[in-house]
Structures are given as structure tokens and as C-alpha cells.
């Protein structure tokens, strides 16, 4: 089947590459000529595990190519996937649909044969119907064009896997023909047993924001419990383990820490609140305001704890930051809690030295005033405090005994509750974490003898 994928940002690039990989002929479309040229030359525009190999394979098959022309896309495609971003509007919490509207306005006048337009972007309820009206008004007379919505559920760091082997497919359609087309597109997944939910467009539009809002609520709940645990002297990790054994709750995404960020969850829950307000049922999701507030408060609490660990004042202190991206296995720093904390510490007078395995250049473009280095040891050299802010697996392999030698004061705040606190303490470190009690210091505690490398085997 001939597919066009319009928009080659995160969602679009992954979708285009994966659809070609499963056997479709795919034309990727974007107005950014440099991005199109790079993709056509086999260079991915961002870091995502598995994407480079899949892009190389898709280009080599001859089933994937790229263009900047919507006219060419209209002539080529039987199905047109719209994968442009829907960021938060600058003047409100609502989703900004300008990019979506621009694609529809540019594509529809060139559609002269039956086809299906499929939205994958996260949008408010009612968008499919509005797009369908716009297409009808703009497409040439006699064009038989339908519109459907097929939301994505990608996790950054697992996007290729989630596209090729999704945990479910949701199709918001208005006719049996549109449903049949989408079943044909995803035939390899359906043969593998992936659940396929065919529903109306409004329900499909709501699924993504509802899923993200539920996930954000779960994360903020356990972070609220971390704050209670700090006050009570309890351990939020043990609390989460106990809750997770209840199969009505589950343990996944029930880990307390610095909170969520990125390009989806924060703006999606705000857009959901705005959408519910427009529908006249804003009170039904009013709790999401508190979810958002708890998430922001975790960043402020982390700064407060870090300040306390260096004696109440950051001025003149050297702070090492491990992690810049909003999550591991990504180079995405959009609304990154790690960068927010690093920026706040710097504003209070600290000299901040930051290391991240993949996100340094993106972080530098956002916060050029920080110092960036390319290894853990350099970041922690002469540091008064180490902040662990993104849970890269690389950081869990650090040998704390070796690292203690190069710091001015072996103190670490594990804002992700991902490190082995007992191991670090046995190596002479003062360790703090959100929602976890700090045991009393042992008298005359000494750091363990260092080994030869920063990372342990």
C-alpha cells in the first residue's frame, strides 16, 4: 500500500520508517528541506534506540523516500498519515492546531482520487469532524476523501518497538471502508495478535489524552506519597512495592522521583483540561490541576533538598548534574525536570557541570550558561554535591568508591530513586533521596578503597 507520512518530527519519522519496514511504500513529507535531505541520506534527526538501523534498512529496500511537496504526496498516497506536533498554545493551555490545519490546507486541494486521511497527532475531541469539513470544502469537486483518527502510544526510548509491536491499535472511523483500510495498513500487527479497537473518531481522540492523564496521575500520586513519607520518616519505595502487589494498582510507573516531563504528558494533561472546559465539563478533570502542581513541586523539593545538603546556600558551590534529558534512552530535553533543577541551582549561584549520554547538545541549546562535559568523572571533579536527575543505566554502573576520590564532598541526591543507596553509603557517600529515610551516619565512616575505573563491571 502507498502511504504518505506528513511531518518528520519524532512521531512522523518513526512511523514512516516503521511502515516502510513492514512492507509499505512510504513517502515522508516535511517543509524542512534540511531534515528531508538528512533523512534521505540515512541520518536520523534525533536519538532513538533502533531507529538508525531501521531507517537504513527501509532506505535500502527502496520502499522509503522523502519530499517537501504536498502535491507529490497527494499524487502518491492512498493513505495520508498526519503526524505533526500539537504543542501547547502560547496564550492558553489548549493544543495548538496550526500545524495540523496547515497540512490539511496544503494537501486537500491536490486530492483528486479516493483516499483516507489519518490523524495520529494528539488533538481535542471533535478535531476529526472539523478536519473532515475542512477537507470537503477544499478538495476538488468529486474527490472521495475520508478522515479517521489513529492515535499513537509511543514511549520515547521504545518508539520503534512500540510501532512495530504495539500493545493496542485504536482506529476512530466513520465508515466500514475506512476501517478496512486501516486494518490493511496494520495487517502484520493484527496477524501477530495485537488488539485492534475500532470506534468512533471522538472516542479515539480521547483515548490518548485519557491514557496520558491516567499515567500522569499515577506518577504524581506516588510523588505525593514521597512527600508524606519524608514527613513521616517512611520509605516510599517499600510503600510502592506493597501497593504494586495489588493487581488493581500494579507496580509499573509507581516509582517516586523527580516527576514527568517531555513533549507529551505535561502539555497533554493541560490540553485535556482545556478541552473538557470547552465541552462544558471542566470540573470532571479538575483534579489534573493538582496532578500538574504535584509534578512541578517535585522539582522545587529537589532544589530545596539539594540546597540543604550544601549548607543552605548554593553560592560558590560546585554542583555536578548527571542527566539532562527528561527520561533515559532519549536526547529529548523538552520540559525536562533535570534541566529545570539544573537551571534553578545555577540561578542561585552554583557552578553547574553537567553530563548526559545523549542530550548534551540539546541541553546546551536551551541552557548555554551551564558547563557541559563528556564523562561522569569530569562532571563530578571537585563537586560539593552530585545530583542524579535522569536514570540512565550508565549511572547505575558507577563505582561510587572511585568517584568519591575526585569530589570535594562525597554527597549525592538521587532524585530518581534508581541508585543502590546502601552501596553508595558503604563507599563513604552521604545519600539523600525523595521519600526515603536517611539512616544516621556511622562514626568514623571511611570511603571504600577505590578501584581503577569509574564504572563497575
C-alpha positions in Angstrom: 0.0 0.0 0.0 1.2 3.5 -0.8 1.4 5.7 2.3 2.4 9.3 3.0 3.6 10.4 6.4 3.4 14.1 6.8 5.6 15.6 9.4 9.0 14.0 10.1 9.4 15.0 13.8 9.6 12.3 16.4 6.3 10.7 15.7 6.4 11.1 11.9 10.0 9.9 11.4 9.4 6.7 13.5 6.1 6.0 11.8 7.4 6.5 8.2 10.5 4.3 8.8 8.5 1.5 10.5 5.7 1.5 7.9 8.3 1.0 5.2 10.0 -1.7 7.3 6.8 -3.8 7.4 6.4 -3.6 3.6 4.5 -0.5 2.6 5.7 2.1 0.0 6.2 5.2 2.1 6.7 8.9 1.2 7.8 11.1 4.1 6.9 14.7 3.8 8.1 17.8 5.7 8.6 21.5 4.9 12.1 21.4 6.4 14.3 20.7 3.4 17.4 20.1 5.6 15.6 17.5 7.6 14.3 15.8 4.5 17.8 15.7 3.0 19.3 14.2 6.1 16.6 11.5 6.4 17.0 10.7 2.7 20.8 10.4 3.3 20.1 7.9 6.1 20.7 10.3 9.1 18.2 10.3 11.9 17.2 13.7 13.3 17.2 12.6 16.9 18.5 9.8 19.2 16.1 6.8 19.4 17.3 3.2 20.0 16.8 1.1 16.9 15.7 3.9 14.6 19.0 4.3 12.7 19.2 0.6 11.9 15.5 0.6 10.8 16.0 3.7 8.7 19.0 2.2 6.9 17.1 -1.0 6.2 14.0 0.9 4.9 16.0 3.1 2.6 17.9 0.1 1.3 14.7 -1.7 0.5 13.7 1.1 -1.9 10.3 1.4 -0.1 11.1 4.7 1.6 11.8 8.2 0.2 11.2 11.8 1.3 9.9 15.0 -0.3 8.9 18.6 0.7 6.0 18.6 -1.8 2.4 18.1 -0.6 1.3 17.9 -4.3 3.6 15.0 -4.8 2.2 13.4 -1.6 -1.4 13.8 -2.9 -0.5 12.1 -6.2 1.4 9.3 -4.4 -0.6 8.2 -1.4 -3.7 6.1 -0.8 -3.4 6.8 2.9 -2.1 10.1 4.3 -0.9 10.0 7.9 -0.7 13.4 9.5 2.0 13.3 12.3 2.7 17.0 13.0 3.1 18.4 16.5 0.3 19.8 18.5 2.1 21.8 21.2 0.5 23.9 23.9 -0.7 27.3 22.7 1.3 30.3 23.9 -1.9 32.0 25.1 -3.7 29.2 26.8 -3.4 25.5 27.9 -5.2 24.3 24.8 -3.5 22.4 22.0 -2.2 24.5 19.1 -3.6 23.0 15.9 -1.9 25.4 13.5 0.5 22.8 12.0 -2.4 20.4 11.6 -4.5 22.9 9.8 -1.6 24.0 7.6 -1.2 20.4 6.4 -4.9 20.0 5.7 -5.0 23.3 3.8 -1.9 22.4 1.8 -2.9 18.8 1.0 -6.6 18.8 0.4 -6.7 21.0 -2.8 -4.4 18.4 -4.5 -6.5 15.3 -3.7 -8.2 14.1 -6.9 -8.9 10.4 -6.1 -10.3 8.3 -3.3 -8.0 8.3 -0.2 -8.0 8.2 3.5 -6.5 11.0 5.7 -5.5 9.6 9.1 -4.6 11.8 12.0 -2.1 10.5 14.5 -1.4 13.7 16.4 -2.8 14.3 19.9 -5.9 16.5 19.5 -9.0 17.6 21.3 -12.3 15.8 20.8 -14.1 17.0 17.7 -11.0 17.5 15.6 -11.7 14.7 13.1 -15.1 16.2 12.3 -13.6 19.6 11.9 -10.9 18.3 9.6 -13.4 16.4 7.6 -15.4 19.6 7.0 -12.3 21.5 6.0 -11.3 18.7 3.5 -14.7 18.7 2.0 -14.5 22.5 1.5 -11.0 22.4 0.0 -10.8 19.2 -2.0 -11.6 19.3 -5.7 -15.2 18.5 -6.6 -15.8 14.8 -6.8 -12.8 13.8 -4.6 -13.8 10.9 -2.3 -11.7 11.7 0.8 -12.4 10.3 4.3 -10.9 11.3 7.6 -10.1 8.9 10.5 -8.1 9.2 13.7 -5.5 6.7 14.8 -3.7 7.9 18.0 -0.1 6.9 18.7 1.1 5.5 22.0 4.8 5.7 21.7 7.3 5.8 24.6 10.4 7.7 23.8 13.3 5.2 24.1 10.9 2.4 22.9 9.3 4.0 19.9 10.4 1.6 17.2 9.3 -1.4 19.3 6.0 0.3 20.2 5.3 1.0 16.5 6.2 -2.5 15.2 4.8 -4.4 18.1 2.2 -2.1 19.8 0.2 -3.1 22.8 -3.0 -2.0 21.0 -4.3 -0.2 17.9 -7.1 2.3 18.1 -9.0 3.4 14.9 -11.6 6.2 15.1 -13.5 5.7 11.8 -16.8 6.8 10.3 -17.3 4.0 7.7 -16.5 0.3 7.1 -14.3 1.4 4.2 -12.0 3.5 6.4 -11.9 0.6 9.0 -10.9 -1.9 6.3 -8.1 0.4 5.0 -6.6 0.8 8.5 -6.8 -3.0 9.1 -4.9 -3.5 5.8 -2.2 -1.0 6.8 -1.7 -2.8 10.1 -2.2 -6.3 8.8 1.2 -7.6 10.1 0.4 -6.4 13.6 -3.1 -7.9 13.5 -1.8 -11.2 12.4 0.6 -11.2 15.4 -2.4 -10.8 17.7 -2.3 -7.1 18.5 -5.7 -5.9 19.9 -7.5 -3.7 17.4 -10.2 -1.3 18.7 -12.5 0.1 16.1 -14.5 3.0 17.4 -15.9 6.4 16.6 -13.5 9.3 16.0 -14.4 11.2 19.2 -13.5 8.2 21.4 -10.2 7.7 19.5 -9.3 11.3 20.0 -9.9 11.0 23.8 -8.0 7.7 24.2 -4.5 9.3 24.0 -5.1 12.2 26.4 -7.0 10.0 28.8 -4.2 7.5 28.8 -1.6 10.2 29.4 -3.7 11.8 32.1 -4.1 8.5 33.9 -0.3 7.9 33.7 0.5 11.4 34.9 -2.0 10.9 37.8 -0.3 7.6 38.9 3.2 9.3 38.8 2.0 12.3 40.7 0.2 10.1 43.3 3.4 8.2 44.2 5.3 11.5 44.3 2.7 12.9 46.7 3.2 9.8 48.8 7.0 10.5 48.8 6.3 13.9 50.3 4.2 12.2 53.0 6.9 9.6 53.6 9.5 12.3 54.1 7.3 13.9 56.8 6.6 10.6 58.4 10.0 9.0 58.2 8.7 6.3 56.0 10.1 4.7 52.8 8.2 5.4 49.6 9.9 2.6 47.7 8.7 -0.1 50.1 5.3 1.6 50.1 5.2 1.4 46.3 6.3 -2.3 46.3 3.4 -3.1 48.7 0.9 -1.1 46.6 2.2 -2.7 43.4 1.3 -6.2 44.6 -2.4 -5.2 44.4 -3.2 -6.2 40.8 -5.8 -3.4 40.7 -2.9 -0.9 41.0 0.3 -2.6 39.7 3.9 -1.5 40.2 4.7 0.0 36.8 5.1 3.8 36.8 4.7 3.8 40.6 8.3 4.9 41.3 8.7 8.2 43.2 11.2 10.7 41.8 11.7 14.0 40.1 8.5 13.7 38.1 7.5 13.6 34.4 8.4 15.9 31.6 8.9 15.7 27.8 6.8 16.8 24.9 3.6 14.8 25.7 2.5 14.3 29.3 2.7 17.9 30.6 1.1 19.6 27.6 -1.5 16.8 27.1 -3.0 17.0 30.6 -3.3 20.7 30.2 -4.9 20.4 26.8 -7.3 17.8 28.2 -8.3 20.3 30.9 -8.9 22.9 28.2 -10.8 20.5 26.0 -13.1 19.5 28.9 -13.7 23.1 29.7 -14.7 23.8 26.1 -17.1 20.9 26.3 -18.6 22.3 29.5 -17.3 19.5 31.8 -14.2 21.1 33.1 -15.0 20.1 36.7 -14.7 16.5 35.7 -11.0 16.7 35.2 -10.2 19.5 37.7 -8.0 17.0 39.7 -5.5 17.2 36.8 -4.6 20.7 38.0 -3.3 19.1 41.3 -1.5 16.4 39.3 0.3 19.1 37.4 1.1 21.0 40.5 2.5 18.0 42.3 4.7 17.3 39.3 6.1 20.9 39.5 6.5 20.7 43.2 8.9 17.7 42.9 11.3 19.9 41.0 11.2 22.6 43.7 11.5 20.0 46.5 14.6 18.6 44.8 16.2 22.0 44.7 15.3 22.6 48.4 16.9 19.3 49.5 20.0 19.9 47.4 20.4 23.4 48.9 20.1 21.9 52.4 22.8 19.3 51.6 25.3 22.0 50.8 24.5 24.0 54.0 21.6 26.2 52.9 23.2 28.3 50.1 24.3 27.4 46.6 26.5 30.5 46.1 30.1 29.4 45.3 29.2 25.7 45.3 30.2 23.3 42.6 27.3 21.1 41.6 27.6 18.0 39.3 24.5 17.1 37.4 24.1 13.6 36.0 21.3 13.7 33.3 19.8 16.4 31.1 17.0 14.5 29.2 13.5 14.1 30.6 14.0 10.3 30.5 16.8 7.9 29.7 17.3 6.4 26.2 16.4 9.7 24.5 18.0 13.0 23.6 14.8 15.0 24.3 15.1 17.8 26.8 11.7 19.3 26.3 10.2 20.3 29.7 13.0 18.2 31.3 12.8 18.1 35.1 16.6 17.5 35.1 17.3 20.7 33.2 14.7 22.7 35.3 16.6 21.7 38.5 20.0 22.4 37.0 18.8 25.8 35.9 17.3 26.6 39.3 20.6 25.6 41.1 22.6 27.8 38.7 20.3 30.8 39.2 21.1 30.6 42.9 24.8 31.0 42.3 26.1 27.4 41.9 28.7 26.5 39.2 26.9 23.6 37.4 28.8 21.0 35.4 26.5 18.6 33.5 26.9 15.3 31.8 24.3 13.3 29.8 25.0 10.3 27.5 22.9 11.7 24.6 21.3 15.0 25.4 24.3 17.4 25.8 23.9 19.3 22.6 20.1 19.8 23.0 20.6 20.8 26.6 23.3 23.3 25.6 20.9 24.9 23.1 18.4 25.5 26.0 20.9 26.4 28.8 24.1 27.6 27.3 25.2 29.1 30.6 26.0 25.7 32.1 29.2 23.8 31.7 28.9 20.6 29.8 31.4 17.7 29.9 31.5 14.3 28.2 32.0 11.9 31.1 30.9 11.3 34.7 34.3 11.7 36.3 34.8 15.1 34.8 31.3 16.3 35.8 32.0 15.2 39.4 35.5 16.6 39.7 35.8 18.8 42.9 32.0 18.7 43.2 30.4 19.7 46.5 27.2 17.8 45.6 26.2 15.3 42.8 22.6 15.4 41.6 21.4 12.3 39.9 18.5 13.6 37.8 18.0 11.2 34.8 18.1 7.4 35.4 20.4 6.3 32.6 21.6 2.8 33.1 25.2 4.1 32.8 24.8 5.9 36.1 23.8 2.7 37.9 27.1 1.2 36.9 29.2 3.9 38.5 31.7 2.7 41.1 31.0 5.1 44.0 34.3 4.4 45.7 36.2 5.6 42.7 34.0 8.6 42.2 34.4 9.7 45.9 38.1 10.3 45.4 37.6 13.1 42.8 34.8 15.0 44.6 35.3 17.7 47.2 32.5 16.2 49.3 31.0 12.8 48.5 27.4 13.8 48.7 24.7 12.7 46.2 21.0 13.4 45.9 19.3 10.6 44.0 16.3 12.3 42.7 15.2 9.3 40.7 15.5 6.6 43.4 17.4 4.5 41.0 20.8 4.0 42.7 21.9 1.4 45.2 21.9 3.7 48.3 23.5 1.1 50.5 26.4 0.6 48.1 27.0 4.4 47.9 26.8 4.8 51.6 29.3 1.9 52.1 31.7 3.9 49.9 31.5 6.9 52.2 28.8 8.9 50.5 26.1 10.9 52.1 23.0 9.9 50.1 19.6 11.5 50.1 16.5 10.5 48.0 13.0 11.7 47.7 10.6 9.9 50.1 13.3 7.7 51.6 14.6 8.0 55.2 18.3 8.8 55.7 19.9 6.5 58.2 22.1 8.0 60.9 25.8 8.4 59.9 28.1 5.7 61.3 31.0 7.0 63.4 34.4 7.3 61.6 32.8 6.1 58.4 35.5 5.7 55.7 35.2 5.5 51.9 36.0 2.1 50.4 39.3 1.7 48.7 38.9 2.9 45.1 39.3 0.6 42.1 40.7 1.6 38.7 37.6 2.7 36.8 34.6 5.0 37.5 32.3 2.2 36.3 31.9 -1.1 38.0 31.5 -4.3 36.0 
